[in-house]
Amino acid sequence: MGSAQQLHLGVALDGAGQHPAAWRVSDVRPSALFTAAHYLAHAKLAEAASLDFVTLDDTLALQPGGEEVVRGRLDALLTFAAIAPVTSGIGLVPTVTTTHTEPFHISTAVASLDFASRGRAGVLAVPSRTEAEVAHFGRRTLPSEVDAEAENAEVVDVIARLWDSWEDGAIIRDEPTGRFIDREKLHYVDFEGRFFSIKGPSITPHPPQGHPVVAVYGDSPYAHGADVVLVDEIRGARERFPDAKLLAGLSIVLAETEQAAIDRRRALEAYTPFPPGPSFTGTPADLATELPRLAASNSLDGFHLRPAVLPDDLALFTAETVPALQAAGAFRQAYTGATLRDHLGLGVAANQYAEA
């Protein structure tokens, strides 16, 4: 039991659930999707089960589709900032679009989330690839997919430099001399890249984690260097990303019997097909058996779960699958650290500007 692989588990809190028709069957009122309370309630479910983190999707354009799908959303980072002070253990990883957003603003916003959450922040850095988002800003043409991914990687590099531009101990509050900060512990980043030229330092002090956790999707050729890589194609993923925490995306449809789960899935698919990507349909107990098997056979560190319907599938997962994983020694019994980096076993990120 004790020798089983310890899985890392994150869960997506997107809208009424992963399936486009989730809003038609969920008990959640549609208006609740535009309240922080909706996301707080589901983050609390994840937190009670000691899950590593929750994510919230975001883009700079309306969701595709017509009247039959949920359209409109809250800003992911601001929503998580709202619930950060009233959660205590769960990691908070909002999606941030990097293509039209200045890295200076991303760095300060995510650092502020890290302060608000007392060290539980992350960021899922995602490029923009749509003309609709370009049209919202009117500053540039649509980058190629390769250029958008390269820019995303440069943003990830720059925000880490800006986080490091304040050393720990920069705030001294020396009343006798009237010095609030030690200027020697603030650093210009002097970054000159392909997409950005940034002086620094940041306006926000060194975040509690040093570096909040950076996650990216694994379809990028520039995903190397992130702390966490989320993949849908698990075959060969470990060879592509040998150093990252590798979590596979998995949509889940759960019920107390396999047939009931199949019936739930069919009811959803009667409205519209299930989104592409790996999925599991079955009982919470069978999922508890399947997750460690999938992780071991594909050298995965864990899973990024996408409940088909909220709160239904998340509630079953936390109430039944997680205890079964804990009983098998495949998941923690409780949080053993205070930060998201602690949960993921990432260790402390070294400040690149501090002297040894």
Summary of the structure (lengths in Angstrom):
residues: 356
radius of gyration: 20.7
end to end distance: 41.5
largest distance: 73.1
contacts: 1202
relative contact order: 0.17
helix: 36%
strand: 18%
